[in-house]
Amino acid sequence: MKKTVTLTVAQAIIQYLDQQSVERDGEINKFFAGCFGIFGHGNVGGIGQALSEYPNFRYYQSRNEQAMVHAAAAYARMKNRMETFACTASIGPGATNMLTAAASATINRLPVLLLPGDTFATRHVDPALQQLESFHSADLSVNDCFRPVSRFWDRITRPEQVIASLPQVLRVLTSPAETGAVTLCLPQDVQTESFAFPIELFEPKTWFIARPLPDTTLLDRAVAKIRTARKPLIVAGGGVLYSEASAALQRFVDQTGIPVAETFAGKGALRYDHPQALGAAGATGTEGANVYAAEADLVIGIGTRYSDFTTASNTAFQNDAVTFININITAFDAYKQSALPLVGDARATLEALLLRLEGYQVDADYRARAQFFNEQWDQRVTAAYTPLAADSLSQAEIIGLVNEYAAPEDVVLCAAGSLPGDLHKLWRTRDPKGFHVEYGYSCMGYEIAGGLGAKMATPSREVYVMVGDASFLMLSADIITSIQEGYKLIIILINNHGYASIGGLSRSLGMEGFGTQYRARNNESGQLDGGLLPVNLAENARSLGAIVLEAHRPDDFAEALQVAKTTDSTTVIYVETAGERKMAGYGHAWWEVPIASVAYNAKVCEAYQKNSEQKERQRYHL
């Protein structure tokens, strides 16, 4: 006779998740660190009740549903996708609040499990509070919005369905090639229904994370291409870090001399002071990285998805003879740029190539030139870090002081605005996990929630959250969660009085920053070009329970950083920037943004002409 245990659907889900582990390289750890949640009528009696009965599967109280998914994704990133969280929300607005962060997790290839409440499966009480009614389908709810941003999606309408669905959930979440947000929609009545589940469902299970190798024929062809290339370049993406391949990459570079440019997600793959480290790639790139990209006859992409910033909107690689080799666990990305696809684990593939490339090195002059660019760029970073005035700070100078006070293993975290571009160029990375910038979705509001997730994953490291005023105003409430759980963050809150990044972009398009500053309505012009709004962000942060330090000069800011190291709770350093002192772009640092082809403003027409000239440089790599 089969052994069963009678549980509610919600209890069965939590019990199952609590028994799941992953294994890679002989190391085994639990896959779920717990569950973030906000309760409403759509989940309080189901998932909420189950979490209250199983305290080993720890519940964390968030303040915003989007924020808790960001925190889970940041945690998974710091853990190299070997651990994550579940996130539960009520029906309707609670569920759809998770949608933005779900998209961010999937775009960034990060595992997060979403457990949104759903409307009654019985339909007896339709329309329930917060239920979307559809005129053409009784089976449609707002949770269907999660379909395009989820790597696996299911709705549980009968208790026994979870027996088949939960293994599929874990298969996708633990797959390096398929992972992202996974959504399991849970009608509120079904969550509380009981069923005699087979007891085997709740036995401990370990999911093995393999390190697959590409086909040997393709490896041999890749080696032949590398050996005949005169100007090869590596573009290191986030897959290098997720595969824990930084040491293998350094051995590969030391042996071959091939220089490395890094994407946002791949920054830290090689230490900033390695002689072959060219720094940031693409639209926010360094001079050396962009010069080498323009001249490269072979690009070796490792764990990159070739976003428009990495390719400078397909103007970065200008050599007429350029070809590509892509090392990627995901075939979808490996085939991009018409590359020779090496579908496999980054670390294992680099090790296999290294064995086959014994005796191969790039020309000494090519190697020495990369070192020259590395050293030259470091001098420019030093200049950018050096304060130019005693009574004000530029954004670059703020970054420099944070970099100076941060320990090598500490983490700088950011997501949106002008900060990511400056950090990409200027941050001196000394640890593979020391640079955490979410730029796959560049989601405003990620910063503080993401900082919480990063700190939960690595509590021994200081996490420096760098956030502008616009992102802070969008999503800052999880300062409270960090204090509640005892996870200290150091938050650098920079007041630009508006959307600094888009303001700069607007001016580059000839639009003079229209609608991007926090200014009052001007009754004479009818526009938002009146006086600056009297917003006090320092007091806002204090109201959330943070320790707040205000800094207005380089000396003040340095002192505040020193004090922040000694505090035992989340500390906000509030500072305003000298917005006129901006970092320049270098080389082919272009990013395509459409410009109106017809305008009365002469500056817009001029910008349109310049943009058209840049578009002439765009390439198809076929």
C-alpha distance (Angstrom), angle and dihedral (degrees) to the residues before:
residue distance angle dihedral
M1 . . .
K2 3.79 . .
K3 3.77 115.9 .
T4 3.78 115.7 -126.1
V5 3.77 138.8 176.1
T6 3.77 122.7 -150.0
L7 3.79 113.2 -131.0
T8 3.76 138.7 147.7
V9 3.78 115.9 -100.8
A10 3.81 90.0 -108.3
Q11 3.80 92.1 50.2
A12 3.80 90.8 48.5
I13 3.82 91.8 51.7
I14 3.80 93.9 50.4
Q15 3.81 92.5 44.4
Y16 3.81 91.1 50.0
L17 3.81 94.6 47.7
D18 3.80 90.7 49.6
Q19 3.82 90.8 59.9
Q20 3.82 97.7 53.0
S21 3.82 121.9 106.9
V22 3.79 136.1 168.3
E23 3.79 131.3 -141.5
R24 3.79 130.1 -156.4
D25 3.80 128.3 160.6
G26 3.80 90.2 -4.1
E27 3.82 94.1 -56.4
I28 3.80 117.3 120.9
N29 3.80 124.7 -166.6
K30 3.78 137.9 160.1
F31 3.77 111.1 -89.9
F32 3.80 98.5 -146.1
A33 3.79 120.8 57.3
G34 3.80 91.1 -170.8
C35 3.79 139.5 -79.2
F36 3.78 133.0 -62.7
G37 3.77 113.4 -153.2
I38 3.76 152.2 163.8
F39 3.79 114.6 -159.5
G40 3.77 129.2 -137.6
H41 3.78 135.2 152.3
G42 3.81 89.5 -73.3
N43 3.81 96.7 63.0
V44 3.81 111.4 7.7
G45 3.83 95.6 91.8
G46 3.80 93.8 40.8
I47 3.81 119.0 32.3
G48 3.81 89.9 13.1
Q49 3.79 92.6 55.4
A50 3.81 91.6 45.7
L51 3.81 92.4 51.7
S52 3.81 90.3 50.3
E53 3.82 90.0 56.2
Y54 3.81 96.9 45.5
P55 3.83 106.3 49.9
N56 3.82 91.9 168.0
F57 3.79 85.9 74.1
R58 3.78 91.8 63.2
Y59 3.78 120.6 -137.9
Y60 3.82 119.8 -143.9
Q61 3.79 120.3 -162.7
S62 3.79 113.7 -135.8
R63 3.81 129.7 -170.7
N64 3.78 98.7 -141.4
E65 3.78 130.6 27.9
Q66 3.80 93.6 -137.5
A67 3.79 90.2 50.5
M68 3.78 94.8 53.4
V69 3.80 92.0 54.8
H70 3.81 89.9 48.7
A71 3.81 89.1 51.6
A72 3.80 91.0 50.0
A73 3.81 91.9 49.4
A74 3.81 92.7 48.1
Y75 3.80 89.6 49.5
A76 3.81 90.5 51.3
R77 3.81 90.9 48.9
M78 3.79 92.8 52.5
K79 3.81 89.0 48.2
N80 3.82 91.4 50.6
R81 3.82 89.4 -115.5
M82 3.81 92.5 -62.1
E83 3.83 93.1 113.8
T84 3.78 136.0 26.2
F85 3.81 145.2 155.4
A86 3.77 137.1 -106.2
C87 3.82 115.5 -127.9
T88 3.79 123.7 -154.6
A89 3.79 129.2 -166.7
S90 3.77 137.8 168.1
I91 3.79 124.2 -104.6
G92 3.79 125.9 -76.3
P93 3.82 115.1 7.0
G94 3.80 92.8 10.2
A95 3.79 89.6 57.6
T96 3.80 98.1 42.0
N97 3.80 91.3 47.5
M98 3.83 84.5 72.1
L99 3.79 93.0 54.9
T100 3.81 98.9 87.9
A101 3.79 93.5 49.5
A102 3.80 91.0 44.8
A103 3.80 88.7 58.6
S104 3.80 89.6 48.8
A105 3.82 92.2 51.9
T106 3.80 93.4 49.4
I107 3.81 94.5 45.3
N108 3.81 89.4 50.6
R109 3.84 92.0 45.8
L110 3.83 93.1 -120.0
P111 3.82 124.4 147.4
V112 3.82 117.5 -121.0
L113 3.81 127.2 155.0
L114 3.81 115.9 -141.4
L115 3.80 119.9 -160.0
P116 3.82 105.9 -175.6
G117 3.76 119.9 177.3
D118 3.78 115.2 -118.8
T119 3.80 138.3 -160.6
F120 3.82 122.6 -78.5
A121 3.79 113.0 -66.9
T122 3.83 89.6 -151.0
R123 3.83 90.3 57.7
H124 3.79 87.5 -151.6
V125 3.81 93.7 126.5
D126 3.80 98.1 37.4
P127 2.94 123.4 -179.6
A128 3.78 94.2 43.6
L129 3.78 120.4 -173.8
Q130 3.85 108.8 -69.6
Q131 3.81 93.2 9.9
L132 3.78 119.4 145.3
E133 3.82 109.6 -138.7
S134 3.77 118.1 -149.6
F135 3.79 121.9 -156.0
H136 3.80 93.2 -150.5
S137 3.82 105.2 36.4
A138 3.81 132.3 36.2
D139 3.82 89.2 -166.2
L140 3.80 96.2 62.2
S141 3.80 124.0 103.0
V142 3.80 135.7 161.3
N143 3.80 87.2 -94.4
D144 3.79 88.5 74.2
C145 3.81 84.5 75.2
F146 3.80 86.9 74.6
R147 3.81 93.6 63.7
P148 3.84 98.1 87.6
V149 3.82 93.8 43.6
S150 3.82 96.6 45.6
R151 3.79 127.3 83.4
F152 3.81 88.4 -152.1
W153 3.81 127.0 16.2
D154 3.79 131.8 -177.0
R155 3.79 139.5 160.9
I156 3.80 117.5 -146.0
T157 3.80 109.9 -143.4
R158 3.82 97.7 157.8
P159 3.82 126.2 39.4
E160 3.80 96.0 -124.5
Q161 3.80 91.3 57.7
V162 3.81 91.0 78.6
I163 3.80 89.5 66.3
A164 3.80 89.3 68.4
S165 3.80 97.9 30.0
L166 3.80 102.1 51.8
P167 3.83 95.5 61.9
Q168 3.81 88.7 50.9
V169 3.80 89.2 51.5
L170 3.81 91.1 54.6
R171 3.79 93.6 41.8
V172 3.79 90.6 59.7
L173 3.80 97.9 38.0
T174 3.81 93.2 52.2
S175 3.81 95.7 42.9
P176 3.84 111.9 101.2
A177 3.80 88.5 -156.2
E178 3.80 98.8 48.1
T179 3.78 106.4 26.9
G180 3.79 127.3 127.4
A181 3.77 134.7 102.7
V182 3.81 114.8 -16.1
T183 3.79 118.6 -163.6
L184 3.79 125.1 -156.7
C185 3.80 108.5 -177.5
L186 3.80 112.9 -150.4
P187 3.81 119.9 -163.7
Q188 3.77 105.9 -139.5
D189 3.80 94.8 -122.8
V190 3.82 94.1 47.0
Q191 3.82 90.6 53.4
T192 3.80 89.4 65.4
E193 3.82 98.6 42.0
S194 3.80 117.6 107.6
F195 3.78 128.9 -132.8
A196 3.80 137.2 173.7
F197 3.81 98.8 -111.0
P198 3.82 120.5 -166.2
I199 3.78 107.3 -101.3
E200 3.83 90.8 -132.9
L201 3.80 88.7 71.3
F202 3.80 89.1 72.1
E203 3.77 99.6 47.3
P204 3.83 115.2 115.9
K205 3.80 112.3 -87.9
T206 3.80 129.5 -169.5
W207 3.80 120.6 -156.9
F208 3.79 112.3 -149.8
I209 3.82 116.3 -136.1
A210 3.79 106.0 -151.5
R211 3.80 129.5 -157.1
P212 3.81 100.6 -139.0
L213 3.80 121.4 -165.8
P214 3.81 126.6 -140.5
D215 3.78 121.1 -110.6
T216 3.82 110.7 -71.2
T217 3.81 92.4 -126.9
L218 3.80 90.1 57.8
L219 3.80 91.0 45.9
D220 3.81 89.8 54.0
R221 3.80 91.1 48.2
A222 3.79 90.4 49.8
V223 3.80 90.5 51.7
A224 3.81 90.4 51.2
K225 3.81 90.9 51.7
I226 3.80 92.3 48.7
R227 3.81 93.3 48.4
T228 3.82 92.0 53.2
A229 3.82 96.4 43.2
R230 3.80 116.8 105.3
K231 3.80 97.6 -169.0
P232 3.80 110.4 27.0
L233 3.80 120.9 171.8
I234 3.80 130.8 -169.0
V235 3.81 119.3 -142.3
A236 3.80 106.2 -161.1
G237 3.81 116.4 -156.4
G238 3.77 136.4 179.1
G239 3.79 92.0 -76.8
V240 3.81 88.8 73.8
L241 3.80 90.0 61.8
Y242 3.81 97.4 40.1
S243 3.80 89.2 51.9
E244 3.82 90.2 47.9
A245 3.80 87.0 -125.1
S246 3.82 100.0 141.4
A247 3.80 94.1 107.8
A248 3.82 91.0 46.4
L249 3.80 90.0 49.7
Q250 3.80 91.3 51.7
R251 3.82 91.3 50.8
F252 3.81 89.4 48.6
V253 3.80 92.0 50.4
D254 3.82 94.1 43.5
Q255 3.79 90.8 53.1
T256 3.81 99.9 40.9
G257 3.81 102.7 28.0
I258 3.82 91.8 -136.6
P259 3.83 107.6 154.2
V260 3.80 123.1 -126.5
A261 3.79 133.2 -135.5
E262 3.80 117.8 -172.0
T263 3.80 133.9 -142.2
F264 3.80 120.8 -143.4
A265 3.81 92.0 -94.7
G266 3.81 91.8 42.5
K267 3.79 98.1 49.4
G268 3.80 107.3 124.1
A269 3.80 93.2 35.7
L270 3.82 84.8 115.2
R271 3.80 125.8 22.2
Y272 3.79 113.2 -100.6
D273 3.83 92.0 -119.0
H274 3.80 97.4 51.9
P275 3.85 106.1 121.0
Q276 3.82 92.2 -124.3
A277 3.81 95.1 46.8
L278 3.80 107.5 112.9
G279 3.81 93.1 177.2
A280 3.77 127.9 -142.7
A281 3.80 120.4 21.5
G282 3.78 129.4 -142.2
A283 3.78 133.5 -10.1
T284 3.81 92.4 4.4
G285 3.78 92.4 33.5
T286 3.77 136.6 133.0
E287 3.78 123.2 -107.1
G288 3.81 94.2 -106.8
A289 3.81 94.9 47.9
N290 3.79 91.9 50.0
V291 3.82 94.5 45.3
Y292 3.80 91.6 49.9
A293 3.82 91.2 45.8
A294 3.80 91.7 52.4
E295 3.82 91.6 51.0
A296 3.83 100.0 37.8
D297 3.79 117.5 122.6
L298 3.82 90.9 -172.7
V299 3.80 127.4 32.2
I300 3.82 117.5 -165.4
G301 3.79 107.1 -161.4
I302 3.80 113.7 -162.9
G303 3.79 117.1 -167.8
T304 3.80 94.7 -24.1
R305 3.78 129.9 131.7
Y306 3.84 93.2 -158.1
S307 3.79 100.1 -121.8
D308 3.79 118.8 -167.8
F309 3.81 90.5 -99.1
T310 3.81 91.0 56.0
T311 3.81 93.3 48.3
A312 3.83 94.4 37.2
S313 3.81 85.9 -121.4
N314 3.82 89.3 -50.6
T315 3.81 95.4 -53.0
A316 3.82 97.8 100.2
F317 3.81 100.5 84.1
Q318 3.80 107.4 57.2
N319 3.80 104.4 158.9
D320 3.80 107.2 115.8
A321 3.81 89.9 -141.7
V322 3.82 97.0 47.6
T323 3.80 117.6 136.9
F324 3.79 131.8 176.0
I325 3.79 140.2 -129.9
N326 3.78 114.0 -168.2
I327 3.79 123.8 -162.5
N328 3.79 107.9 -165.1
I329 3.80 138.1 144.5
T330 3.82 87.5 -139.7
A331 3.80 117.9 68.7
F332 3.82 90.4 -153.2
D333 3.81 89.9 65.2
A334 3.80 96.7 34.2
Y335 3.80 91.9 63.5
K336 3.81 95.8 50.9
Q337 3.82 118.9 118.3
S338 3.82 87.9 23.7
A339 3.79 87.0 -79.0
L340 3.76 131.6 172.5
P341 3.84 94.4 -101.6
L342 3.79 119.7 -133.6
V343 3.80 99.9 -175.4
G344 3.77 105.8 -165.8
D345 3.76 148.4 84.2
A346 3.81 112.7 -46.3
R347 3.80 97.0 -133.7
A348 3.79 96.1 44.5
T349 3.82 91.8 45.5
L350 3.80 93.8 49.9
E351 3.80 90.1 50.3
A352 3.81 90.9 49.9
L353 3.80 92.2 49.2
L354 3.78 91.8 47.4
L355 3.80 91.6 57.8
R356 3.79 90.5 51.0
L357 3.82 93.6 46.8
E358 3.79 97.0 57.7
G359 3.79 109.2 151.2
Y360 3.80 95.0 14.5
Q361 3.80 120.5 126.3
V362 3.78 134.9 158.5
D363 3.80 117.6 -112.1
A364 3.80 114.1 -72.0
D365 3.82 91.8 -121.5
Y366 3.81 92.0 52.8
R367 3.79 90.3 50.4
A368 3.81 93.4 46.0
R369 3.81 92.1 49.7
A370 3.81 90.2 55.6
Q371 3.79 89.5 52.3
F372 3.80 89.3 50.2
F373 3.82 90.9 53.8
N374 3.82 90.1 47.0
E375 3.80 92.8 53.6
Q376 3.80 93.7 40.8
W377 3.78 91.3 52.1
D378 3.79 91.8 49.3
Q379 3.79 88.4 56.3
R380 3.81 89.5 52.9
V381 3.79 90.0 50.1
T382 3.79 89.8 52.5
A383 3.81 89.7 51.0
A384 3.81 91.6 48.4
Y385 3.81 90.6 49.5
T386 3.82 93.3 51.7
P387 3.85 111.8 96.6
L388 3.80 112.5 -119.5
A389 3.80 95.8 -164.8
A390 3.78 134.8 36.3
D391 3.81 94.9 -139.9
S392 3.82 104.8 43.1
L393 3.79 142.5 38.4
S394 3.79 133.5 -142.0
Q395 3.79 120.8 -146.1
A396 3.81 90.9 -108.1
E397 3.80 90.6 53.2
I398 3.81 90.7 50.4
I399 3.81 89.7 52.0
G400 3.80 89.7 49.3
L401 3.80 94.3 53.2
V402 3.81 92.0 47.6
N403 3.81 90.0 48.5
E404 3.81 90.4 50.4
Y405 3.81 94.5 50.6
A406 3.81 96.3 41.1
A407 3.79 117.9 92.3
P408 3.83 116.7 -123.2
E409 3.81 91.6 -103.5
D410 3.82 95.0 46.9
V411 3.79 121.4 107.9
V412 3.81 130.1 -123.6
L413 3.80 111.9 -160.2
C414 3.80 131.3 -169.2
A415 3.79 140.9 140.9
A416 3.78 119.9 -179.3
G417 3.78 145.9 27.6
S418 3.79 126.9 30.2
L419 3.81 94.2 -40.3
P420 3.83 97.0 79.1
G421 3.80 93.4 56.8
D422 3.79 92.9 49.3
L423 3.81 91.7 44.7
H424 3.80 90.7 49.3
K425 3.80 90.6 55.9
L426 3.79 100.7 34.4
W427 3.82 112.7 30.2
R428 3.80 112.1 105.0
T429 3.79 102.4 -140.2
R430 3.79 115.1 -152.6
D431 3.81 100.2 164.7
P432 3.83 130.5 44.2
K433 3.82 91.4 -123.4
G434 3.80 96.6 38.2
F435 3.82 96.0 95.4
H436 3.81 117.1 60.8
V437 3.80 112.9 170.7
E438 3.81 117.4 155.3
Y439 3.78 101.8 -145.3
G440 3.77 102.5 145.6
Y441 3.81 88.8 84.2
S442 3.82 97.1 5.1
C443 3.78 87.5 -147.3
M444 3.79 116.3 -166.4
G445 3.80 108.1 -132.7
Y446 3.80 95.3 32.2
E447 3.79 93.7 105.2
I448 3.82 106.2 79.9
A449 3.80 95.4 32.1
G450 3.80 90.1 45.4
G451 3.79 89.7 48.0
L452 3.80 89.3 55.1
G453 3.82 91.3 51.8
A454 3.80 92.1 47.0
K455 3.80 91.7 50.0
M456 3.81 92.0 48.2
A457 3.80 88.5 53.2
T458 3.82 94.7 47.0
P459 3.82 108.6 22.4
S460 3.81 93.5 167.7
R461 3.83 92.0 63.0
E462 3.78 126.2 76.8
V463 3.80 109.8 -120.7
Y464 3.81 114.5 -149.1
V465 3.80 108.9 -160.4
M466 3.80 110.9 -161.1
V467 3.78 111.1 -162.9
G468 3.78 136.3 164.7
D469 3.78 124.4 -136.6
A470 3.82 94.3 -102.1
S471 3.81 94.8 55.0
F472 3.81 90.8 41.6
L473 3.79 91.5 56.0
M474 3.79 91.2 49.1
L475 3.80 98.3 54.6
S476 3.79 122.4 0.0
A477 3.80 103.8 124.8
D478 3.80 95.7 100.3
I479 3.78 87.8 75.8
I480 3.81 79.1 87.2
T481 3.82 91.8 55.1
S482 3.80 91.7 50.2
I483 3.81 89.5 53.5
Q484 3.80 93.1 43.7
E485 3.80 92.3 53.3
G486 3.80 96.6 37.7
Y487 3.82 96.6 -116.7
K488 3.79 106.0 142.4
L489 3.79 118.6 -146.9
I490 3.80 128.4 -173.3
I491 3.80 104.6 -143.1
I492 3.81 119.6 -165.5
L493 3.81 102.5 -157.6
I494 3.80 110.0 -164.9
N495 3.78 117.8 -166.3
N496 3.80 112.1 -149.5
H497 3.84 92.9 161.1
G498 3.77 91.9 -120.0
Y499 3.79 144.2 -8.9
A500 3.81 99.1 -24.6
S501 3.79 97.7 177.4
I502 3.79 96.2 47.8
G503 3.80 89.4 40.8
G504 3.79 89.1 58.9
L505 3.80 90.9 45.0
S506 3.80 90.1 49.4
R507 3.80 91.0 53.3
S508 3.80 90.6 48.9
L509 3.82 87.4 56.0
G510 3.80 91.0 51.5
M511 3.81 94.2 -106.8
E512 3.81 96.4 116.7
G513 3.80 95.9 -132.0
F514 3.80 95.6 -60.6
G515 3.82 112.4 -171.1
T516 3.81 95.3 -3.6
Q517 3.81 103.7 103.0
Y518 3.79 128.6 76.8
R519 3.79 97.1 -117.1
A520 3.78 134.7 140.3
R521 3.79 123.4 -104.7
N522 3.80 110.6 -87.9
N523 3.81 107.4 -139.1
E524 3.80 91.9 -157.5
S525 3.81 98.3 51.8
G526 3.80 95.8 27.0
Q527 3.81 88.1 -135.6
L528 3.81 134.6 109.1
D529 3.80 92.5 -100.5
G530 3.80 101.3 109.5
G531 3.80 127.1 107.4
L532 3.80 123.8 -39.4
L533 3.80 113.6 -85.8
P534 3.83 115.3 -105.2
V535 3.81 95.4 -120.6
N536 3.80 116.2 156.0
L537 3.79 106.2 -158.3
A538 3.80 93.1 173.4
E539 3.80 90.5 60.9
N540 3.78 89.5 44.8
A541 3.81 90.3 57.2
R542 3.82 91.2 46.1
S543 3.79 90.1 53.5
L544 3.81 89.0 59.3
G545 3.80 91.0 56.1
A546 3.81 100.4 -100.7
I547 3.77 124.9 140.3
V548 3.81 103.8 -114.9
L549 3.80 126.9 -154.0
E550 3.80 120.1 -177.6
A551 3.80 122.3 -149.7
H552 3.79 128.9 -176.8
R553 3.81 103.4 165.1
P554 3.82 135.6 41.5
D555 3.81 91.3 -103.6
D556 3.81 91.9 49.5
F557 3.79 91.6 49.2
A558 3.80 94.0 48.6
E559 3.79 90.1 50.0
A560 3.82 91.2 48.6
L561 3.81 91.0 52.3
Q562 3.79 89.7 52.0
V563 3.82 91.8 49.8
A564 3.82 91.8 46.2
K565 3.80 89.8 59.7
T566 3.81 89.5 60.5
T567 3.81 99.4 48.3
D568 3.78 121.8 98.4
S569 3.81 98.7 -149.3
T570 3.78 138.1 50.9
T571 3.79 108.8 -60.1
V572 3.80 127.4 -163.4
I573 3.80 120.4 -156.3
Y574 3.79 107.7 -160.1
V575 3.81 116.8 -156.2
E576 3.81 137.6 160.5
T577 3.79 122.0 -141.2
A578 3.76 135.4 -136.0
G579 3.80 93.1 -119.4
E580 3.79 95.7 -166.2
R581 3.84 92.6 67.5
K582 3.81 101.9 79.4
M583 3.81 133.5 166.0
A584 3.80 114.4 -110.0
G585 3.79 126.8 -129.8
Y586 3.79 118.8 -113.2
G587 3.78 134.2 -143.0
H588 3.81 114.3 -30.0
A589 3.81 92.1 -3.9
W590 3.79 97.3 151.3
W591 3.78 130.4 141.5
E592 3.76 120.5 -170.3
V593 3.80 115.8 -125.5
P594 3.82 116.7 163.9
I595 3.82 116.3 -109.4
A596 3.78 126.5 -158.7
S597 3.79 110.7 -93.8
V598 3.81 90.9 -152.9
A599 3.82 121.6 43.4
Y600 3.79 140.3 147.2
N601 3.80 90.6 -143.2
A602 3.82 110.4 90.4
K603 3.82 91.0 -150.9
V604 3.80 90.8 58.7
C605 3.80 90.3 50.6
E606 3.79 90.4 50.0
A607 3.82 91.3 49.3
Y608 3.82 89.8 49.0
Q609 3.80 90.5 55.2
K610 3.83 92.5 49.6
N611 3.79 90.4 47.9
S612 3.80 91.0 51.6
E613 3.80 89.5 53.5
Q614 3.81 90.8 52.5
K615 3.81 91.2 48.9
E616 3.80 88.3 59.7
R617 3.81 86.8 67.0
Q618 3.80 94.9 55.3
R619 3.79 114.8 116.8
Y620 3.77 137.4 -153.8
H621 3.79 110.8 -144.7
L622 3.77 103.0 -152.3
